[in-house]
Amino acid sequence: MQFSEDNLKESEDSLKEDSLKEDDLKNALRPVDPGPAFTQRVMARVSQLGEAEAKAKAAAAHRKARRFAWLAAPRWLSVRPAWSAAVAALVLVIGLGLGYQQYQRVQQQKERAQVEEARKAKEAERQVMLALRITTEKLNHVFKRVNEPLAPEQPGTRIRRQSL
Amino acid sequence: MSPEGDALDLARQAKMELALKEAQAIPSGQAAFAEIVQAHQAMVFSIAWRYLQDHSLAEDMAQEVFLELYQSLAGIKSAAHLTYWLRRVAVHRCIDLGRRRKHRREQALEETPEPVHEQPEADPFLTVNVQSSLATLTERQRMMVVLRYQEGLGPAEIAEVMNVPVNTVKSNLHRSLEELRKKLSRKLGEVRYAIL
């Protein structure tokens, strides 16, 4: 059912003629103030809410602080700044020393590995040369035998194959 | 409205703008927020009370609406926006609460509780009768009548606040007025008969 503004207007106009007037309806439905006590109750709840929020924020901050407490400097460091600086310098020197030692160890290991590699390469080279020499000798022998003139053939004799 | 009335409204609005800005400046805004509550509590409470027909439930709900406002205060842009926000939130909280309560959609006239507040400037007899007749409407009709005659909203504004088509608002208002008229005529007739 389609209602236009006219239908509503008609209903509202009829209010004016009837026992119930539009103004009466508006008067009867005037906003009712719940009183100042209501405002106080709302503000009390707002304060409670504010306190609860503040507590929750503080608890969250505390949790966060505890989570990252290990990052904070030890308490004794803040007591004597000169000691702190000395300890820091000592730690730095020791650290640097240890670092240099480690560096040297690594370098030595690298050098040893290089020497070993070179020795292995030399050995491999020697073996290759030996193998080549043996091969050359064998080939020379074969070449010599191949080029030797064969003995004249006797009739009725079988040619015997000679092994190389 | 008269020029004095217009000037009064403008002054009230300017005061509310100021209170809103102060309230947004946390933490110094508690007194300003109290001023905002005071200025709008009648509207929020009346919407809830007339819709829910329960004084304590309406007061609880109105308090919840203001607490929600306190938490969303930073998002309020102006005094007009504040009124619109409060009205809209109150209407929707009422509808939600009404659904949760699984309250009967219509109430018999005899079961309707008597209104707790007096309206000294209006005809008390008529006020009582209008309010008890209002309770017999469906929840949706009741909210529309409240928004139309308590808040003075037009059908388009009611449609926007309640998220319903404008034609639905018009037809519901038309039907509600018919029903109210019938019920009130009968009641007033009975009274006249009794007096005579």
Chai-1 contact restraints between the chains, C-beta under 6 A:
chainA,res_idxA,chainB,res_idxB,connection_type,confidence,min_distance_angstrom,max_distance_angstrom,comment,restraint_id
A,F3,B,N167,contact,1.0,0.0,6.0,A-B,restraint_1
A,F3,B,K170,contact,1.0,0.0,6.0,A-B,restraint_2
A,F3,B,S171,contact,1.0,0.0,6.0,A-B,restraint_3
A,F3,B,H174,contact,1.0,0.0,6.0,A-B,restraint_4
A,N7,B,H174,contact,1.0,0.0,6.0,A-B,restraint_5
A,L8,B,K170,contact,1.0,0.0,6.0,A-B,restraint_6
A,L8,B,L173,contact,1.0,0.0,6.0,A-B,restraint_7
A,L8,B,H174,contact,1.0,0.0,6.0,A-B,restraint_8
A,S11,B,H174,contact,1.0,0.0,6.0,A-B,restraint_9
A,S11,B,L177,contact,1.0,0.0,6.0,A-B,restraint_10
A,D18,B,R181,contact,1.0,0.0,6.0,A-B,restraint_11
A,S19,B,S185,contact,1.0,0.0,6.0,A-B,restraint_12
A,S19,B,L188,contact,1.0,0.0,6.0,A-B,restraint_13
A,L20,B,R181,contact,1.0,0.0,6.0,A-B,restraint_14
A,L20,B,L184,contact,1.0,0.0,6.0,A-B,restraint_15
A,D24,B,L126,contact,1.0,0.0,6.0,A-B,restraint_16
A,L25,B,Y149,contact,1.0,0.0,6.0,A-B,restraint_17
A,K26,B,Y149,contact,1.0,0.0,6.0,A-B,restraint_18
A,N27,B,A122,contact,1.0,0.0,6.0,A-B,restraint_19
A,A28,B,A122,contact,1.0,0.0,6.0,A-B,restraint_20
A,A28,B,L126,contact,1.0,0.0,6.0,A-B,restraint_21
A,A28,B,T127,contact,1.0,0.0,6.0,A-B,restraint_22
A,A28,B,V130,contact,1.0,0.0,6.0,A-B,restraint_23
A,L29,B,Y149,contact,1.0,0.0,6.0,A-B,restraint_24
A,L29,B,Q150,contact,1.0,0.0,6.0,A-B,restraint_25
A,P31,B,A42,contact,1.0,0.0,6.0,A-B,restraint_26
A,P31,B,M43,contact,1.0,0.0,6.0,A-B,restraint_27
A,P31,B,S46,contact,1.0,0.0,6.0,A-B,restraint_28
A,V32,B,S46,contact,1.0,0.0,6.0,A-B,restraint_29
A,V32,B,H117,contact,1.0,0.0,6.0,A-B,restraint_30
A,D33,B,A42,contact,1.0,0.0,6.0,A-B,restraint_31
A,P34,B,Q41,contact,1.0,0.0,6.0,A-B,restraint_32
A,P34,B,F45,contact,1.0,0.0,6.0,A-B,restraint_33
A,F38,B,Q41,contact,1.0,0.0,6.0,A-B,restraint_34
A,T39,B,A34,contact,1.0,0.0,6.0,A-B,restraint_35
A,T39,B,V37,contact,1.0,0.0,6.0,A-B,restraint_36
A,T39,B,Q38,contact,1.0,0.0,6.0,A-B,restraint_37
A,V42,B,V37,contact,1.0,0.0,6.0,A-B,restraint_38
A,V42,B,Q63,contact,1.0,0.0,6.0,A-B,restraint_39
A,V42,B,F66,contact,1.0,0.0,6.0,A-B,restraint_40
A,M43,B,A34,contact,1.0,0.0,6.0,A-B,restraint_41
A,R45,B,L67,contact,1.0,0.0,6.0,A-B,restraint_42
A,V46,B,Y70,contact,1.0,0.0,6.0,A-B,restraint_43
